[in-house]
Structure formats: C-alpha cells, structure tokens
Amino acid sequence: MIKDYATHLGEVWRDTHSKWRDVYDAYYNRTYDVWGGKGQGNRPSWLRPARSTSIVDHAVDHQLSAEPMVHRFPIGDGGAHQDNADLVELALTAILEEAAILAPVLTWKTIAKHMVQYGYAVHELDLDSEVLRRRSEEPERESGESPEDFQSREDFQSRMRLFEHYRRTAMPFRTRAPHPSDVLMDPMEKRPRLAIKRNKRYSINLHNLTQRRKERGRDAEVWEVGKNPWELILTEEWWTEKWHALIVEGNSDIFSRIIHFKQGQLLFVEPNTWGFVPYAHAFGNFGMESTAEEGRGPRSLAVGILDPVIADLKAQAQVISARHNVMMDASFNKVLIRGMGTDEVRDQLDQGDFLEVPDEGAIRRMEIPLYPRWMFQGEEWYARDIEEGTYSRALSGIREQGVSTVGQQAILSTASARKFVGISKQMEHIASVVCSQILQIIDVLDLDLTVRGHRIKPEYIEKDYSVQVSFDVVDPVIQMQQRELGLREYQLGIKSGETYRSADARIEDESGEQKRLLSEWIRKNPLVHQALALEVAREEGIDDLLQRAMALAREGIGQPAPQTEMEGNGAPSGLLGPDGQPLSQSMGQTGGAPRAVRQLREALTPQVASPGRNGANLAG
C-alpha cells in the first residue's frame, strides 16, 4: 500500500521534474542549445547571454527578503502574556538566523530562488541528534581521576564548564531547503500528512544512524559499512504524523538515478514523537490550471518565472550570437589573392609592411556586406518582450527612461513589485509552519535553549504554537515616509505609542522597549542624577568635595538666582553642571534639550526635519 502510494506520487510529479531538469535548469545554468541542434558551420553555439540567470537572481536579490520577521500574539490578557510573546519572538528570530547560517546555503534565500525558478519550494526541519546527545550526557570522572588530585579536579571542572556552556547555548534545530525534486508530497495538500524524501547518504552515516538507535533499545537493523565507508547510498525516508521509517531503496526509475546497493532493505521504523511531518511546501503562484484535464496537476502549478519567455530567451541568444558572428567577420575579414601564391604572400608579410605584387588588384580584403539597421534592433524587441513577461527593469535598480524623480521611480517599483506578492505570502506560510513546529518540538522535548542571548523554554510557549512570520522588503524612502506619518498620528493622539513602535518603527520587542523607556525616564529624574553623581564622586574619591559644593549651592553661594532650578517641593536642586547650569538642565532633562542643542535641531525647512546634532556646537 505504501509503495503503491510512493509510485503514485512519482507519476504525479514525473512531468514536472522533467520540465525542471530539461528546461528551467538548462536556461538558468545556460546549457541550452542555442540553434536547436543546428550549430554547424560558423554559428557559435557557445555564446549564451546571462539574461536567463540574471532574471532569477535579480528577482530574488531585490524583491524577496531572506530575513524573516517573527510576530507572536499574546496568549491572554496581561503583561506576563505579552512578555512571554516577546521572548518567543526574539528567541525564534535568533533560532532561524542561527539555523540559516549553519546550513550550507542560506535557507530562505534558496527557498526564494526555488520559488522563482521552479515555481515550487520545499522546506525541511531537522534536529541534530549529536547536539541533543551532547546536551544530555553529563561528563563523569574518568577512571583514575581523584577529587583530591589537583590536576584531575581541574580537568573535570573544565569539562563540566564546557558541558554547561554547551547545554545552555547549543542550538539543535536545522533548517534546510532541499531540491524540490527530492521530496514527494501530495501537491494538493498545503499541510501534507505524508512525505517521502529520496537522497543519497554516505554508508558510514547510515551505520552511525542505525547503530545509535540500536544502542537506545529501538528495533533497528544496523547498516554494514562495507569496503568503502564513503559510498553513496540512495535511501527513502518516510514521514507521517505518527511514524518515521528509513529504507535503502533499489528502484530509482522515478528519479532517473542509477546506483548499486542493496534493494528494498528496511533499516528501522519508529514512532514519530514530534507529532508532525517536518516538511512544508508551497507553489510560487506563477502558474494556473487549464480547462483541459491533461493540463492540470503540479506541472501547471509549478511554473517558474522564465516559463513564458523561454522562446524569447532563445531567440535573443540567437540574435546576439549572429551579431557576434558579424563583428568577427568584419574584424578579421579574409584576404583575396589573385595570381600569387599563398606562401609567397605570407613570406612577404613576415618581412615587413611592403608587398611586391604584379598589379594593384592582386591583393585586397573581402568586402563587408552592408547590413540593414533593422537587423540589429531585434535584440531590443526581444528584451522588451522578456521584460513584460517577467518583471520591470526598475526592480533591478535601473531607472526607466524619462523617469527623473525619486517619487516616479518609487511608484513604478511598487507597481512592478506586486508580481512577487504571491511568492512572499507563500514564503510567509512556510516560515510560519516551521516556527510553529519548532515551538512544538521545544514543548514536547522540554528543551531549555539560549540562542544568541535569547532564552526560550516551554513556560514561555504556554501550550500554544501559533506564530506569524513575514518577509518584508524595506524601502528606505517609503519607510521614512511611513515613520513620519505615524509620528504625526501619534502626536495628534489618533495612534498609540505602542502601535507606532511596532507598526511604523518596526520594533519587535515591545515590552522590552517599554521597560527601556521607563528606565530612561527614571534616569532622567534630577534626584537620580544627583545620586548617580554622588556615586561616581565616591568612586573617584571626591565625594567630600562634592558634598561641600552642594552645601554651598543650597546656601545660595556661587549660584545665580535666575539659574536656580526648583525641585518638586519648591526647593532649589542645588547641583550645578559643568556649564554652570543646573545639573538636570545640563543633562538635557528639564525643559527639553539645552538651548544650544535645541537651536541646532530646528528644522532645515518647513517640510524636512534635520537629524539630532548634539555636540555640534562644541566642534571647532
């Protein structure tokens, strides 16, 4: 039954995989046949423009972000739930960034490229079993080590310190972007309940994988390494919500792979303690099912961005190749000889610039044909059609002809970027599923992790695994306008400060930012300034001098009356700053910034506000 289902999925995806291999890969890697099998004569079949590659790369680089932004809604009302949500946000962001770095290629950038090139992408979540093993195996004293021996004690303590560090900071999650043809799933299920991954594993890795399961008391057949431990073995890994199995597969017809190994050997079947299939997939939304029955299925949905312009790309390559041929003929046009031997002419040319010929027309160059201008305009026609079939050049940073202002360019870029909205949404779905699965594993396995200084444990998750992830391409100009508009709305009282910080300023840790704002407000209090000044004076050994200065200030000696600052109870604050002003005013707390700073921060024009220039009045 299971093998029949695997065969069924292979048949469903067969045509799609063939199209990816024969068409999309050939054009992206520039290995396609320019002349359609007619590369004879002087037609250069090696000249293939980089347009097909640059279309995919520019789309990924400029329009699809590789940095996920995690948002977690509070599970309930109250500050504690908001704090937990913020902690989960920060920890998940750190986990995704760390996992992407640990992968051979950047995970989310590769997924974006698969979406653009193939119109389909797959994400795989995995746990590094070696990391989990090292986190759980606490060091023990080796034979011969005595607690009384100084060196033995130091060695054991060193191992314990390294273990504690590793246990707290090691990150076991791995995120990968396998090639879409390596994983078979039902194309019509957004959250598949069964996945089959076919890939090649080293023989030694199979041995270690099965040996560890055997040592844990699980029912597993240990794989024998054989003569070559680095022999590549084709395997099938089966995942359902309840079971996980690994099979050494012998039938490679579905994937057109040839390799010699044992056939159909089941290595192990074990319960899937995670409770989910660790794969997520989505289509890029460039394709659409047709009305005809034979035009339906994944072949019509997994359509890459190059699909509608394949013919244009080939025709453009032919035009460029032909133009190159014309240039080569014109630059190295042949010499025509009449009544003279070739060897004789070659010997005379080797001796100098003068030739002895029987008459004036004995030697001449072949005449270059006068090609009409329209022959060299075909490339522009194809380039325009390719651009209309893929995306505008404005998305690659190239300004359109006739566009002279930043606003016009921004309008064109925003309109063109709508082509990639579908891909961004699908990537957000995949990332949201992955983050939800990470939270589920942390809760089920009771993991306590600290990644890049951000801690996460089951108590923060509160038995809820819902997460929302976004991939936002930030335009600095638009972001600046959005922040300015949001600040005005906040000043008018129609938007809260929390909404402004999260939506406009894009601050992820909202509860942490509120604590930092409160701490900053406390530090701005004049009484706190005085306490801090006394503490610093004690450290410097001049606290007695500062106490006498404050006593003189309270008696009114050496302090101008107009500059006296009043505390909340009507008494003068008494402590002056280095500029002769009250300390709180010197620190920029009472009544805003100091007068010189306020003057420097006035608006340059009524429409534009200049940035802060604290300290500029002291320069020069």
N, C-alpha and C positions, 0 to 999 in steps of 0.2 A: 504493500500500500504506500509506504513512504517512498520507496524507489520509484514507483509509478508517478507520484506527485513531483519528484525531482525531474523525471523525464518530461513531464508535462510543462514544468516551468522552463526547462531548457528549450522546448519547442516554442513556447510563447516568446522568449527573448532571442531566438536564433537570428531572425532577420534584422533585429535592432543591433545586435552585436556585430553582425556582418557589415552593416552600414557604417557603424562607428569605425571599424577597422579599415575598411576599403575606401571610405570617402573622407570622413572627418579627420582621422589620423593622417591620411595621406596629404590632405591640404594644410593641416596645421604644421606638420613636420616637413612640408614642401618636398614630398617624394612622389607626387602625382606626375603622370605622363602629360607633358605639355602638348604634344602633337598627336595624341591618341594612337600611338603605335606607328606613326609615320615620321620618325625622327631621322630618316635617311637624308643623304645629301648634306647640304651646308646649314641645315636647320639646327640651331643649338638647343638640344633638349635639356641641358643642364641649367639654363637660366630660368629661375622661378622667383618672382618677386616676393618680398616679405609681407605683402598685404594680408594674406590669409592668416598669418601668425599674429601680426600686429593688431588685427581686429579683435581677436580673442583677448590678447594681453592688455590692450588699452581699455577694453570694456571692464576687465577685472580690476585693473590698477586705479581707474578713475571713477568708477561708478559703484563698485561693490566693496564695502568695508570689510576688513578682516579682523576687526576688533569688536567683539560682542559686548553689549551693554546689558547687564542683568538688572531686572526690576522684580522685586518681591513685595507683594501686598501683605500688609499685616493680617495675621490670622484672626485677631479680635481687636476690641477697643482697649485703649490704654497705652501708656508709654512703654511698658515692658514688651508688648507685642511689636510695637514699632521698632524698638531696639533690636529685637531678635530678627526682624525682617531686614534691617540694615546690616546686621552682622552676616546674615546669609548672603546678601547681595555682594558684599565685599569679599567674602570667602569664595563664592562661586566664580567671581571675576578672576580672582587670583588663581584658582584651580584651572580655569580654561586657559589663561595665559601661560601658566607653567606647563600644562599638558601640550599646548601648541608648540612650545619651544622644545620639549623633549621628543616630539615627533620628528622624523627625518625631514619632512617638509611641513610648512605652515598649514595646519589643518584647514582652517576656514578659508584661506586663500585658495587652496587646492579644491575645496568644495565649490567655491565660486567659479573657478575655472572649469570644473566638470559641468556645472550648470550651464555655462555659456557655450562650451564646446560641444557637449553631448546632449544638453537639454535635460540632464538627469544626474543626480548625485546621491551618494550613499555615505553615511557616517557610521563609524564603528566605535563603541565604547568598550574599554577593556580595563582590567585590573592587573597590575604587575604582581604576580604571585610571589616573586622573590622579595619585593618590598614588604608585602604583608608578612612573609616568613621572618624577615629580619626584625620587623617591629614587634613580633610576638615572642621571639626566642631571646630571653634574657640571659646574659653571659653568666657562666658558672666558673667557679675556681677550677683550674686545671689540676691534674694530678701532680703532686709535688709542691704546689703553691701553699704557703703557710701564712695565715694572717699576721703572725709575729714577724715574718721576714719583711724588711722594709721594701726591697725591690719587688717582691711578689705582691705586696699590698698596693704599691704604686701602679703596677701593671694592671691589676684587677680594677682599681679605681678608674684608671684611664679607659678601660673597656666599658665600664659602667657609664662614664660620662658620654662616650661616643654613642652608646646604646640609647641613653636618654635623649640625646640630641636627635638621633635618627628617628626614634619613636615619635617625637613631637613634630618633626619638620618634614619627614619623608612623605612625598605625595604619590600614592599608588595608582591614581587614575591616568589612563592613557586615551587620548582621542586620536583617531586615525581617519583618513579619507581614502579608503581602498578604491581601486578602479571599479567603476560601476559594473563592469562585466564579470567581476569576481564574486559577486553576491547575487543570489537569486531570491527574489521575493515577489509576492503577488502584486502586480503593478496597479491593481485597482483598490488595494488596501493602504490607507495612509499610515496606519499603525499596524504593521503586519504581525501575525501571530506565529509565523514560521519563517525562518531564514536559513539559507544554505550558502556557506562560503567555501569556495574552492580556491586553494592556494597551495604553494609549494613550501614545505618545511624541510629543514636540514634533518638528517637522520639522527644526529646526536640530540637535537632539540626534542624530537619525538620520544627518544629514550628517556630523557630527563623528565619530560612531561608525564609520561606514564609511570615512571619509577616513583615520583613523588606521590602520585595517587595511590600506588600500591602500598607505600610506606604508611599512608594515613588510614589504611584498612579498607580502602574502596576496592570495588570489583573492577580491576583494570588488567589488561594484557600488556606486559612490558615489551616495548618495541626493541628488537635486537638491532644494534648499530650496524653490524656487518663490517666489511673491509674498509669502506670509505665513510667516515663519520659525516662528511660534508656533502653526501649525495642528496640531491633534491628529491623529495617525495611528495607527490601530489595527494592531497588529503581533502576530505569533505568534512566540514564542521556543521553540525545540525543544532539549531536552537529553536526551542519552543518556550512558552511561558512556564512549563513545568520540567522540561528535560533538556539535557545537553549531551551530545554524542560526538565522537570523533572516529572517522572511518578512513582507512587508507583505500583510496578509490582507484579502480583499474580502468573504468570506462571514461575515456577523455574525449569521446566523439563530440559531445555537446560543445566543448570549449576548444576543439581542434588542437589539442596538445598531445604530444607523443612522449612517453617516458616509460621506463621499465621498472616495475616494482611489484610487490605482492598485490593481489587483486581482491578487493572487497573485504578486507580484514577489519573487523570492528575492534577498536582499541579500548573504548570504555563508553559506558552510558551512566550518567549521574543525574541526580535531581538538580534542577536549576534553582538554587537558593535565592537568586536575585529577584525572581518573580516577573521578569520581562525579557523580551528579545532585545539584545543590545545593539540593534541596528535601527537607523532611521533613514528614510529616503523621501525624495520629492522630485517632481518634474519642474523644468525651467519655464514652462508656460509659453514657449515659442511655437509649439505645435497645437494641432486641433484634430480631433477625429473627423473623418469624412463621412459622407452619407453612405457610401458603398460599404458593404460588410467587410470586404477584403482590405479596406483602408483604415481599419480600426485596430486598437491594441497599442502596445508600447511603441511600436515603430512610428505611429503617427503622433504620439505624445512626446517622445524623447527626441526632439528636433533641436539641433544646435543653431547658433546664430548664423553660421555660414551656409546653412541649407538652401535658402532662396537665391544665393548669389554664387553657387558653385560654377555654373556656366559662365558667369561674368568674370570670375577669377581666372578661369582657364583661358577665356578669350583675351583678357588683359595681358596675361603672361605671354600669349602668342604675339600680341602687338608689340610688347616690349622686346621679345626675342627677335622679331623681324626688324625692328628699328635698330637693335644692336647689330644685326647682320649687315644692314645698310651702312652703318657707321664704319664697321670693319672693312667693308668693300671699298668705301670711299677713302679710308685712311691708308690702306695697303692695296691700292688698285694695281693690276698686273701690267707688266711691260710688254709691248708688242714689238717684235723684231722682224725685219724684212731683209733678206739677202745676207744675213750674217749668222754665224754660229753662236750658240748659247755660251759655249765655253770661252769663245773669243771675247764676247761682251763682258762676261764675268771677270775675266783676267784684266781687262782694261779698267773696269770699275774698282778692282782691288788696288790698282796702281795709282789712282788719283781721280780728280773730278772731270778729266777731259776724255772724251771718246772720239776715236777716229772712225768715221762712218763713210760709206760710199756716197750717200746723198742725205739731204736734210730729213727726209721722212723715213729713214731706215729704222730709227728707234723712237718710240713715242709711248705715252701712257694710254691705257684704255680709258675711253670717255665714260664719265659717271652719268648715269641716267638722271634726268630732272624729274624727281618725284613730285606729284601734286601735294599741296599743303594739307588737303583733307585726309591724306593717308596717315598723317601724324597726329590727327585730332581724335582718332578712335580711342586712344587711351583715356582721354578726358571723359568721353561718353560713358565708357565702362566704369570709370571711377565714380561718376555721378550716380549711376545705377546701383553700384555696390554700396555707396553711402546711403541711398534711400532704402536699400534692402536690409541694412544693418543698423547703423546709428550715425548721427551727425558728427562731423569732424570737431565741432565745438566741444564735445565731451572729451576730446583728447588734448585740450588746451590750445587748439588752433583757432584764431579769431576769423570769423567769416568776413568775406569781402563786403565792404560797405558798412560794417558794424564799427562804430567809433567810440562808443561809451561803454562803461562797465555795466550799466543797467541793461542795455540792449543785449550784451553778451550773457548776462545772468538770466534774462528771460528766455533766450534761445537754449541755454544749457538746461534750465529747469524743464522746458518743454520736451527736450530730447531725452532727458533722464527718465521720463515716465516709462520708457521701454523696459527698464530694469526694475520697475516696482514689483512685478510678479516674482522675479528671482529673489529680491530682498525679503519678500514675505515668506517664500518657501524656506530660505535660509533661517529666518527667524523661527519658523516652525521646527526645523531640525534642531536648532540650538536649544529651544525651549524643551523639547523632548529629552535632549541629552542632559540638561541641567536637572530636570525632574528625576531622571534615572540616577544621577549622581547623589541627589538627596536621598533617594530610596535606598541606595547601597549604604550610605553613611548611617542611615537609621537602622537598617536590617542588620548590618555587621557591627553596629555600635562603635563606630570609629570616632576618634577624637583627633582632629588634624589641625595643624597650624601651618598655613601656606603663605609665605611672604608676609609674615607678621599678623595674618588674619586667622582667627581661630573659628572652627565650626565643630559642633557636636550635636547629638540627637536632641538635646534640650532646646536648641535654637530652632530646630525644624518644626517642632510641635505637631508631628504626625501629618503634616501637610506638605506635599511635594510640588505644588503648583508654582511655576516660575514663568516669567515672560522675558524674552530676550529680543533685543533689537539690534540691527546693523545700520547705523546712521552714517551717511556720508556728509560730513560737516563742511559747509561752505563758509569760510571766514566772514565774507561780506554779509551774507544772509544772517549768520549767527549774530554778528554785531548789531544789525538792524533789529533782530528779534529781541536781543537783550535790552536794547534801548527802549523799544516799545513796551516790553514787560516792566522795565523800571518805571516808566511813566504811569503805567496802570497801577503799579504798587503805590506810587506816590499819591495817586488820585484816590486810593482806597478801594478800588474795584478788584484788586488781586491781593492775596495774602503773601507775606514774605516767604512762607514755605513753598507755595506754588511757584513763585518767581525763582527760588533757588533750585527747585527740582526740574521745572519745565524750561526756563529760559537760561539760567546759569548752568544747568546740567550738572548739579552737584548730586552725587549718588548717595552719600552718607548723610541724610537729612538730620537724623537725631544727633549724630556726631557733630554736625555743623552747628546745631543749636547749642550744644554743650560748649563748643569752642567760642561761639558768640557770647554766651553767658560768662565764660571765663574771661574773655577780653573785656566785657563790660565791668566785671569785678576789678580787674587790674587797672581800669581807668579811674576808679574811685580815688579821690585825693588822699583819704586816710590810708588806703592801701599803698599809695605811692610813698607816703611818709614811713610806713612800716618797712617797705622794701628799702628805702633809703637808709634807715637805721640798721637794717640787717647787713647791707653792703658796707656801711661805715664800720660795723663791728668786725667784719672780715678784713677790712683794710687797717684796723687799729686806730681809727679816728672817730670813734663813736662819742668820746668825751667832747671833742671839738664840735661835733655836730649838735650835741645836746646844748652846749653853751650858745651856739649860733641860734638855735631855735628859741632858747630862753630870751636872748636879746631881741629876737624878732617879735616874740609875744609882748615884750615891754615897749615895742614901737621904736627901738633904736636901730637906725640904719635902714628902715623900710619906709619908702614914700607912701603917704596916705592914699593917694589916688590908686596906687597899685595893690592895695591891701585886698586880699581875696577872703570872702566870708565863707565860713563853713555852714552846714545846715542849721546850727544852733545860733548863728549870728556872730560867732567869734571868728577872729582872723585865723587863717590857716597857719600863718607864721613861717612857713618854709619856702625859701626862695630858690629858684632855679639858677643855672649858671649865667643866664642872660639878665638877671636882676628882677625877673618877673616871678609871680607865684608859681610854685612847682607844677601844679596841675595845668596852668596855662602854658608853661614851658614845654610840658609833655603833650600839649595839644588836646586837652580833655575838656576844659571848661570853656564853653562858648565856641566850640569847634577848634579848628587848627589855628596856630599863631597867625598874627596879622600878615606877616610877610608871605607865609605859605598860602594863606587864603588869596592874597593878591595874585600869586603866581598861578593859582589853579582856576582863575577866571576863564571863561570861555573865549576861545580864539575868535569865533564868530557866533551869531545867534543860533546857528544850526549845529555847530560842531563843538563838543566839549574837549578841552585839552586834557591829557593824562596828568596824574599827580607828578609834581616836580619838587618834592620835599628835599631840602638841602641845596636846591639850585641857587638860592640867594646867597649861599656861602661860597660858591665856586668863584675862583678868580679874585 
